[in-house]
Amino acid sequence: MKSWKVKKLKWKIKPGIVLAGVLMLKVAEMVVFQRVLHMYQDIPVNNKEELIDIIVLLLIMSPFTIIVMRRKKTMQEAEERYKGFTEDSLVGIFSYEDARITYVNSRFLQILGYKREDVIGRDFHDLIVPEDHDLVAQSIMSKLHNHEEFSVLQIRAIRKDNRIIEVELYSTILIRDGRPVISGSIMDISERVCRERTLQKLAFYDQLTGLPNRKSFEDRLLEVSHGKGTETARFALLFLDLDGFKQANDTYGHLAGDLLLKEVATRLLNCTREEDLVSRYAGDEFLILLSKGDRTLAMEVAERIAGAINTPFIINGNEIVISASIGISLYPEDGKETSILIKNADTAMYQAKGAGKNTYQFH
């Protein structure tokens, strides 16, 4: 309340000082200047006329002084309302000028965990991860050169405790005194991003093994097959089914069966390259995409997988022995459509089972 009274007093005093100064000049002119003229040029002093001039001056200046005072009051009230709005905002608000942060509200400080003195005067880039610097810089340059009014970016910010959070950055450019000022806001969207990633994982990844699921594999296979532009481009598809899994699952229980599938997934990943794709297709069936793989590579990987799966598993203290039957189809000779490639690999897998299991067959 005291601070408000002081501000209210200031806007009254400043216009009043201007009016008082004008009157003092007029009085000085009346008292001093006229007396000097009277002394050196014998011009009579007419105090009545001077008094009338002062009264006329007051009548002319007073309305203008009142208008100025009211306008200043309105501007200050608007400024106070704006500050109150920004401070109470649910999003972090900032101003950025000459590569320095010039203003932040309380919510901005809460989101990033800083105190006001920690951020005022700092470069905004200090508060975001280095990998996102170019993204923010390009956005700023686009606003300056292309007169882009508004943009939204998703970036990663660094809290004072060094924790990385996901934020949405809204910004616009203003021209103040001929110089550009970036005004913007940030919103912590870490929880939203986490939910989106969880939903994506549920949609595209097997919850038990963590491997890509059937949909994810088919989407990737479609992408790879359509991306191959020549007849000489090749890749291999392995369709794997576990021999003896159902018996192990019935003997040791579903929990042991789940642990067995997770161990199988780990061994398959160890038998393939980083650029290959291993997925759990359904139940105890797995599909493997060997990127840039030919017949020779497919044979090597299939033999490595067969040996790895046939090595005993220790699950809950029990030794479980299973094997894998593997069918292989090659692109483009065994098909160019994803459904045909998968069907042919599946057919070859059943041929491997018919050949005694624990082996592989080409289509």
Number of C-alpha atoms within 10 A of each C-alpha: 5 7 8 10 9 10 13 14 11 13 17 17 13 15 19 16 11 13 17 13 12 16 17 13 11 18 16 12 14 19 14 12 12 17 16 14 13 13 10 8 9 10 12 11 15 10 12 8 11 17 14 11 15 17 13 11 15 16 11 11 15 14 11 13 18 14 12 16 18 14 13 16 17 12 12 15 13 12 12 13 12 12 13 12 12 18 17 13 15 14 19 24 23 23 21 22 18 12 13 17 20 18 16 21 22 19 21 25 19 13 19 22 16 15 14 14 8 11 20 17 16 15 16 19 18 12 18 20 14 13 10 14 16 11 13 18 12 11 17 19 12 14 20 16 8 9 12 14 12 13 15 14 14 16 19 23 26 20 17 15 9 11 11 16 19 20 21 17 20 17 23 19 20 17 9 9 7 7 9 15 21 21 19 20 21 25 18 19 16 15 11 11 14 12 12 12 12 13 12 11 16 14 15 18 21 18 12 12 19 16 23 23 23 19 14 18 22 18 12 16 23 15 12 16 19 12 10 15 8 8 10 8 14 19 22 25 29 31 29 29 26 22 19 14 20 15 12 17 15 11 11 14 12 13 11 19 20 16 17 23 19 16 16 20 20 15 15 21 17 13 18 18 13 11 10 15 19 24 25 24 22 12 11 18 17 22 27 24 22 23 17 14 19 17 15 10 14 22 18 11 19 26 16 16 26 22 15 18 22 16 12 13 18 14 16 12 7 11 9 18 15 19 22 28 29 33 29 29 29 23 23 18 11 19 16 16 14 20 12 13 26 22 17 22 26 24 19 24 28 19 20 23 20 11 13 10 20 21 21 28 22 21 18
